[in-house]
Amino acid sequence: MVNLATGDDSGHEITRLELMQAVERVRDSTAAMQTMLADPDRNHPRPIEEFPLVEPARRRDCQYCPFLELCESELGGDAVTEFMHAGGV
Ligand code: SF4
C-alpha cells in the first residue's frame, strides 16, 4: 500500500497460505449465500416467509439493514421513523 501524500510504501507480500485462506473464505461465503436461494442457477431467493424478522430486542438494527424495505410492512409500517422518534439513534 502506498500513501499518496507521503509516498511511503508499506507493501505487504501475500503468502500462498493467505491466498488459499482468502479463497476458502470466498467459497464459504458463496456457499452460505447459496443456501438462501430456492434456485441457485436462476439466483431466485427462498420465499420471504422463510426469513423471519429478528426478535424485537434487536430491531433497532433494522434501520441500518439493506433489507428494511422488504420487512417494513411486517414490522408495522414506518418502523424506522417510529424508532427514531422514540429516541433511537
Ligand atoms: S429489516 Fe433487516 S434486520 Fe430487520 S427484520 Fe428485516 S432483515 Fe432482519
Boltz pocket constraint, residues with backbone or C-beta under 6 A from the ligand:
constraints:
  - pocket:
      binder: B
      contacts: [[A, 52], [A, 53], [A, 54], [A, 58], [A, 59], [A, 61], [A, 62], [A, 63], [A, 65], [A, 66], [A, 67], [A, 68], [A, 69], [A, 71]]
      max_distance: 6.0
